[in-house]
Amino acid sequence: MNAQADDFVINTDTDLSESVSFYRNTLGLELEMLSEEGGFAEFALPPTTLALGEADPQMLVSPGEGGTSVAMAVDDVEAATEELRNDGTHGRVDQFP
């Protein structure tokens, strides 16, 4: 696997509107996208993106279980996922659609 860079970091949260307010108003990050219906937001944090997501069965982690995941850009997602699973990587190895 050849990880090129962090694609984004995602933090799972229990209160999206409170978190958006904190990152935008307190820390001054640029809000790039907000989907209140989808429970998801993205902030510019060059060279990567900070994503926030409400606790949801489709999220990679839940609050209290670490709460944060890092997504890495790779040339071939399926091959990288298979390689990590075959190497016995601890934790979850998932693909975003």
C-alpha positions in Angstrom: 0.0 0.0 0.0 1.2 3.5 -0.8 -0.5 6.0 1.4 -0.2 9.4 -0.3 -1.6 11.7 2.3 -4.4 12.2 4.8 -7.5 12.6 2.8 -9.5 13.8 5.8 -9.9 13.3 9.6 -13.4 12.6 10.9 -14.6 13.1 14.4 -17.8 11.5 15.5 -19.9 13.7 17.8 -23.2 13.7 19.7 -24.1 17.3 19.0 -23.3 18.5 15.4 -24.6 22.1 15.8 -22.6 22.6 19.0 -19.5 21.2 17.3 -19.9 23.3 14.2 -20.3 26.4 16.3 -17.1 25.6 18.2 -14.9 24.9 15.1 -16.3 27.8 13.1 -16.8 30.5 15.7 -14.3 29.6 18.4 -11.5 28.2 16.3 -12.2 30.2 13.2 -12.1 27.3 10.8 -13.8 27.7 7.4 -17.0 25.7 7.1 -16.9 24.1 3.6 -20.1 22.0 3.8 -22.9 21.4 6.3 -25.6 18.8 6.0 -27.9 19.1 9.0 -30.2 16.4 7.6 -27.2 14.0 7.0 -25.6 15.0 10.3 -22.3 15.9 8.6 -20.0 18.9 8.3 -16.6 19.6 6.7 -14.0 22.3 7.6 -11.0 23.4 5.6 -7.9 22.5 7.6 -5.2 22.5 4.9 -3.6 20.3 3.9 -6.5 18.1 4.9 -10.2 18.4 5.8 -11.7 18.0 9.2 -15.1 16.2 9.0 -17.6 16.0 11.8 -20.4 13.4 11.8 -23.1 12.7 14.3 -23.2 9.2 15.9 -24.7 6.9 13.3 -24.4 3.2 12.6 -22.7 4.0 9.3 -19.9 6.1 10.9 -16.6 4.3 11.4 -16.4 5.1 15.1 -18.8 6.3 17.8 -18.3 8.8 20.6 -16.5 7.2 23.5 -14.9 4.6 21.2 -12.0 6.8 20.2 -14.3 9.1 18.3 -11.8 9.9 15.5 -10.8 8.2 12.3 -8.2 9.2 9.7 -8.8 8.5 6.0 -5.8 8.2 3.8 -5.7 8.7 0.1 -4.3 5.7 -1.8 -4.1 4.7 -5.5 -6.3 1.6 -5.2 -8.7 1.5 -2.2 -9.8 -2.1 -2.6 -6.2 -3.4 -2.9 -5.1 -1.3 0.1 -8.0 -2.5 2.2 -7.3 -6.2 1.3 -3.6 -5.7 2.1 -4.3 -4.3 5.5 -6.8 -7.0 6.4 -4.4 -9.7 5.2 -1.6 -8.2 7.3 -3.7 -8.6 10.4 -4.2 -4.9 11.0 -5.8 -4.2 14.4 -8.9 -2.1 14.5 -11.4 -1.4 11.7 -10.3 -1.2 8.1 -13.2 0.3 6.1 -13.8 1.9 2.7 -15.9 5.0 2.1 -18.2 4.6 -0.9 
